[in-house]
Amino acid sequence: MIGSRICHDLISPIGAISNGLELLCMTTAAPSGPEMSLIQQSCDNATARIRFFRIAFGTAADTRDIPITEARKTLANHYAGTRISAEWHSPQDCGRDITQLAYLTALCLETALPQGGMIRLELMEKAIVGTAQGKQVRRDQPVWDVLAESRNEEPTDIIPAHVQFPLLAHLCTERGCPVRLNITDETAILRVDLSPDPV
């Protein structure tokens, strides 16, 4: 809920800045050049990240479907301009709860790609399968242990950049969704088995 509130409060002023830039560009005396392009690009990137984080870290009480085109665009825009590209493959629209698990899966997998690479999210009939591929895949991160089903205690040494790990673990435990992880030198696969009726 805190994440949803922060994103909600930030999206409006950033959107207003973006709209103001559009109006400014329509005037005859509008400044042009790389400076304006940089400002517009920064606004677009901030908006994309907030929309992504609003789903990933917000509340999933609203289980209405998110159109698959919107889910794909939000995911792709989040990684625009980075060394990581991401794809979302699903034959149908997904509920906000499923999309949240998928986005958190992507955030976990991105930590395995220090030199960049590709993240592919695929919604199967009863599972979300995330695959990260790159030249170098980090497989020695202790933070992966947070996703282990056998772990009963809450982690106390998580840094802010890794908060997605305990959140994904908590949501999967709460919703009865087992997590499976397989990491090699070139690929990391994170699978979330969905319960019959995700909450």
Summary of the structure (lengths in Angstrom):
residues: 199
radius of gyration: 18.2
end to end distance: 16.0
largest distance: 64.1
contacts: 576
relative contact order: 0.11
helix: 48%
strand: 18%
